[in-house]
Amino acid sequence: MLVKYLIPFLLAWSSSLAWAQKFDMSDAIIKTAHLRSTYFVKDAWFDSGLTFDVFLAAADKTKPVVIHSHGCSGKGDNEQLLKGFYTGLGFNFVMLDFLKRGDAGPSCTGGPNSGFTYFGDLRTRLPARVAEVMDHVGVLRAQGFKTLYVTGHSEGGMVVQRIKRDVDAAIVHSMSCVPLPPQAEPIHLKMLHLVSMNDPLLGRGASHMVCTDRQNYTAAVSQVPSHGALADPAWRGKIKEFLGVN
């Protein structure tokens, strides 16, 4: 089925379940997340990426690092597109793979034109995914990388919205607002939110698309009927402006 008004209803549905999907939150899994990712220092047609150790030897630590979280079905064309865009800006790019941890699979089936269904348990999936992002942040900071950005597409955009600190900026690609819980600590992280009011998976024209409970927050709202990470060509310019690059 087509999931409309995705975030508020999924959060309410997930919190009402009597069961919870379990993910291993031990140090053995969380603190090795950076070893399961693929690293890039440039874009090339045949570039399959680097391991963490090779990346450390090859990367320019004065350049920003983009730490990217994929959508509900895992890595795909949107990740390749974003890798090319961000490395084209001269950035290092890290492509996380939550599905490689061993106890996680896709949390959706279908797509915009093929009966999309989301079945992830957000109570446990989001904390596990956020913890893996923060492992990358801690390790890369310790290795001397000075500027870190987090990005996420679709479900990965939910993950990014739960990051509160320790990175320089966050960019949400094609995901509606994840509302903060009542009495939650304010999030001051600099954030750019790219979303279309005609996104076929998010509920067309829904009022919850943009956030009203964030500080240091910028929204770039489109009307393009697509769930793509860079669906609107204008978003490329918005990202460059937000990050202060040409």
N, C-alpha and C positions, 0 to 999 in steps of 0.2 A: 504494500500500500504506500501511497505518497504521504510522507510525514510533514504535516504543516504545523506552524507555530512550535518549532522543534524544541527549543531549550526549556521554556517554563514547564511544558507538559511532561517532557522526559525527566526533568529533575523531580517533579512531583511524583511521577510514576515510579521512578527508581527509589525514592525515599520511602515509598509505601510498601515495598516488597518485603515479604517475610524472610527471604533468602538473600544472600549476597554472593556475587561471583568473587572467588578468592584469588588474590594475586600475592605472590611471594614478595614480602617487603623486607626480607633479610638483607644484611650488608652484602652477602654473597651475590645477590642479584642486583640490588640497587647500585652498589658501588663499583660494579663492573659494566654498567650500562654504556659507558663511553667506549668500551672495547667492542661493542656490538654495532656501532655506528660506522658509517662510511664518510670519509673526509675528502674534500676537494679544495685545491688551491687555484684551479683555473677550470674553464669549461672547454671540453673537447669532445668530438663526436664519439670517439672510442675510449674515452676516459671512464673506467669503471670505479674510480675512486681509490683512496688510500686507507690503509689501516691506521690506527691511532699512532703507533710508534713511527711509521714512515711519515705521517703528517707532521709530527713534531719536528722531524729533521728537515722537512721541506718548506714548512709554512713561514711566512713573514709575520712575526708576532706584533709588528707595528700596525698591521692591517686588522680591521674588524673581523670578528667571527660571527657568522649567522648560524644559530643552533635551531634546526627546523624539525617540527613535529608533523607527521603525516596525518591523513584523515582516517576514517573508520575502516576502510578496506585495506590499509597498508600503503606502502610506497607505490607510486604510479607515475603517470604522465605529469601530474601537477608538480611533483617533486623534481622531475627532470627540468621542467620549465623554470621553476624557481631557482634551481641550482645554476642554470645558465644565466638568469637575470642577475642574481646577486654576485656570482663570480665575475660577471661582466662589469660590475661596479668596482671590481678590484678586491672584493672581500673573500675571505675564506668561508667555506660552507660545510656544515655538518648535517648529514642526513640521518636522523634517528630511525631506528626500526624496532618499535615496541613489540612486534610479533616474533622477534627472534629470541625473546627471553625464555620461551618454552612453555609457559602457562597461559599465553594470550593468543587469541586468534582475531580475525576480523569481527567487528561489531555491527556490521550491516551487510545487506545484500542488495543487488540491483543498483539502479542509478536514476538520474533525472528522467530518463525515457523508458525505464524498464522495471517499474514497480519497486521503488526504494523502500526498504524496511530497516529500521534501526532497532537493535536488541541489546545494546551494551548496558551494563550496570554501572551507572555513573558514580555511584557511591564509592566504589572501589577502583574503577578504571581510571578516573581522573586523578586521585591521589597517587596511584602507582605511576602514571605517566608524568605527573609533575615532579615526583621524586627522581625519575630518570633524567629529566631535563636538568634538575639542580645538581645531579652528579656531574654532568658535563660542565656546568658553570663552575663548580668548585675545582675540578681537575684543571680546566683551562686557565682559570685565574692562577692556580698554583704553578702552572707552567709558564706564566709570564705574559699571557695574552691580556691586553689592557682594555679592549673594547669588545663587549659581547652583546649581541642582539638575539632575541628569541622570536621566532616566527612560527606560525601554525596555520594549516589549511583545514577547513571543515572541523572534524573532531579535534584535530590539532589546534584549531583556533580556540576551542574550549580550554585546552590545556594552557595555552599562552595567557588566557585571561585569569588564570589562577596563580600566575607568577606574581609575587608581591615585591621582590627586592633582588638586589645583587646582580642585576643586569642593567645595561644602559638604555635599552628601549625594547618595546614589544610591538610586533605587527601581526594583526589578525587578518587572515585571508579567507573571505567568504564563510563567515559564521556569524550568527546573530549574537546578541549580548547574553552573557551568562550573568544573571543577577547575583549580587552579593547577598549572602545570608543576612538576616536581621542582626543588628548589633555587631556586624563584622568590622574588623579593622579596616580603615580606609586604605585604598591602594593608590599610591602616589606615582607609581611607575609610569614613565612616558609611554603612551600607547597610540598607535595609529590603527584604526579599525576600517577595513575595506569590506563593504557589504553592498549587495544589490537588493533593492526593494522588489525586484522581479526574479530573485533566485528561486528556481523551481523546487528546491528542497527545504526552504526555510519559511514558507508561507508568504505569499506575495503581498507586499504592502503592509506587513505586520508592524504594529507599533513597537514591538520589543526588539526590532532589528538593531537599534543603536542604544548605547548605555546612557543612563542619566545619573548613575551613582558612582562615577569615576572622576578623579581629578587628574589634570595633566593629560587629557584625553582628546584626541582628534578623530572625527569620523569622515570618511570619504564615501559618500553614498551614491550609488549608481542605479540606473534603471535597466541595465543589460540583463536579459533573461538567461542567465548562466550561473552555474555553481563553480566555475573555474577559478583557480587561484589568482589569475590576472585577467579576469573576464573583461574588465573595462580597460581599454588601452590607456586611459587617463591615469589609471592607478600607478603606472610606472613612474610618471612624473611626480605624483603625490608622494611616493616612497622616497624618491631622490630629494625632494624638498624637505620631507620630514627628517631625513638622515643627514641633510646638508651636504649632498654630493652632486656633482654635475652629470 
